[in-house]
Amino acid sequence: MADNYLENKFEELRNRPAAKKPTPSLSTLLRKNRSYRGYDQRCVVTQAQLRRIVEVCTRVPSGRNQQVLRFKLLTKDAGSDRMQSLYKLGGALPELHLPFPGTEPEAFIVICSTVKPDKWVNMDVGIAAQSMLLKATEIGLGGICIGAFNKAALTEAFALPCEPVLVLAIGKPAEHIEPVPVHAGEPLKYYRQDGIHYVPKIVVDDLIL
Ligand SMILES: Cc1cc2nc3c(=O)[nH]c(=O)nc-3n(C[C@H](O)[C@H](O)[C@H](O)COP(=O)(O)O)c2cc1C
């Protein structure tokens, strides 16, 4: 073996471009993309990350291609703490008073509409929301749709120029969530047991008409 064989081998390995992490499949993203109500606050979400998430909305369908949705990005350094009293999480588990103190989401995307929301706008909102949550999942974050928010107070607190229609919380999830297959007609209320959040989901055979 030549004297410098190991040295050369080491150099060669060091200079090799880092292996690219494979993009998770859609099935993986869908499985991980649960509605999280508790976050690891050690992970601070940046404006750049929220911008990357919103960018998916430049590539989604829109009824009549109207594209009336606009997005307010709220991070910790942009005063997102003012959001904390303006939304409710876990309406089906009121006794838990979610989120638990210290696990509140600290970044939000407020989805607004420049026109009075009608059925087309609402469909656009759903498409945008799910697409953004999948992107958040792809970049190692997670989130939740929040429909239970104080519209008037939110509009005033952040001087929104158009109507907020849905809020997304975004952060590093700190919850263990397990989907549970159920049949149509069975209870669909989510529940918690031994620290795990279970979400009943109807099996495909029962979804097809
Ligand atoms: C349009 C919409 C509004 C929602 N609003 C709230 C909300 O205000 N608070 C909350 O805790 N969860 C909210 N959720 C989350 C649902 O409760 C959640 O999707 C459901 O429990 C199923 O859980 P999964 O998303 O993990 O499958 C909302 C979901 C959607 C799609």
The ligand as a Gaussian input file, in Angstrom:
#p B3LYP/6-31G(d) Opt

LIG

0 1
 C      -60.551000      23.961000       7.947000
 C      -60.002000      23.384000       9.234000
 C      -60.108000      24.113000      10.402000
 C      -59.581000      23.609000      11.592000
 N      -59.650000      24.362000      12.738000
 C      -59.114000      23.883000      13.883000
 C      -59.111000      24.684000      15.060000
 O      -59.590000      25.818000      15.070000
 N      -58.555000      24.169000      16.175000
 C      -58.005000      22.901000      16.207000
 O      -57.508000      22.485000      17.250000
 N      -57.973000      22.131000      15.103000
 C      -58.502000      22.592000      13.939000
 N      -58.447000      21.828000      12.794000
 C      -57.756000      20.540000      12.818000
 C      -58.726000      19.335000      12.824000
 O      -59.255000      19.191000      14.115000
 C      -57.932000      18.089000      12.388000
 O      -57.662000      18.178000      11.008000
 C      -58.680000      16.793000      12.686000
 O      -58.784000      16.596000      14.075000
 C      -58.014000      15.574000      12.072000
 O      -56.674000      15.465000      12.510000
 P      -55.486000      15.335000      11.478000
 O      -55.397000      16.648000      10.736000
 O      -54.259000      15.048000      12.288000
 O      -55.839000      14.217000      10.545000
 C      -58.976000      22.317000      11.610000
 C      -58.866000      21.598000      10.418000
 C      -59.364000      22.122000       9.247000
 C      -59.195000      21.327000       7.972000

